[in-house]
């Protein structure tokens, strides 16, 4: 598997997590914050993987 696939997969995961933050913000702010932190980690991992 080329290393670009892993980076793209991490970016896609971050997109899903950001969507989760958007959809849960009004009802469960604590869970939304956790999802946001995970999204930031996924983006950071993707950047580190691609560099």
C-alpha positions in Angstrom: 0.0 0.0 0.0 1.5 3.3 -1.0 2.0 5.7 1.9 -0.2 8.3 0.2 -3.2 6.1 0.8 -2.6 6.2 4.6 -2.4 10.0 4.6 -5.6 10.3 2.5 -7.3 7.9 4.8 -6.4 9.9 7.8 -7.7 13.1 6.2 -11.0 11.3 5.4 -11.2 10.1 9.0 -10.7 13.7 10.1 -13.5 14.8 7.8 -15.9 12.3 9.4 -14.8 13.4 12.9 -15.4 17.0 12.0 -18.8 16.1 10.8 -19.4 14.4 14.1 -18.4 17.5 15.9 -20.8 19.6 13.9 -23.7 17.2 14.4 -23.2 16.7 18.2 -22.3 20.2 19.3 -25.8 21.2 20.3 -26.6 18.1 22.3 -23.3 16.8 23.7 -20.6 19.4 23.9 -18.2 17.3 25.8 -18.3 14.5 23.3 -18.0 17.0 20.5 -14.8 18.4 22.0 -13.4 14.8 22.2 -14.2 14.3 18.5 -12.6 17.7 17.7 -9.4 16.7 19.5 -9.4 13.4 17.6 -9.9 15.2 14.3 -6.9 17.5 15.0 -4.8 14.4 15.8 -5.9 12.8 12.6 -5.0 15.9 10.5 -1.6 16.1 12.3 -1.0 12.5 11.7 -1.8 12.8 8.0 0.5 15.8 7.6 3.3 14.0 9.4 2.7 10.8 7.4 2.8 12.7 4.0 5.9 14.8 4.9 
